[in-house]
Amino acid sequence: MQKMVFVNLPVADLARATKFYEALGFTKNPMFSDENASSMVWSQDIYVMLLTHDFYKKFLKQHTLADTTQVSGTMIAFALESIDAVKAFAETAKQNGGDYYHVEMGIPESQMYELEVTDPDGNILSVSWMNMPETKE
């Protein structure tokens, strides 16, 4: 099996969250989706698993589920192909129940452009474009 990344996010309304992530360009994998979870494919190696609160809690042991509209425990970063793609991703999020904001870091846009996108549950997705120099191996 190849190395893969599965990001698990708690969501209050699975149907709403699934629709939101589909609008952002994720594809739902029905083979790993049911009434407790939606498996959302970003790429062949990266998946976002949307889990209902009750299902997510099964994996927490003594931990308490955070209210992600008030508390952040993680920020998932996605690199996109252009500044326009970052802006379009953020606008699509806003049109589908999310929001976004910019954090000024003093980095020129010609080097890096980033927006913080929140989904309807308050989970934060950091989307960016970076002018990566070619590396020699």
Buried (B, 14 or more C-beta within 10 A) or exposed (E): EEEEEEBBBBBBBBEBBBBBBBBBBBEBEEEBBEEEBBBBBBEEEBBBBBBBEEBBBEEEEEEEEBEBEEEEEEEBEBEBEEBEBBBBBBEBBEEBBBEBEEEEEEEEEEEBBBBBBBBBBBBBBBBBBEEEEEEEE
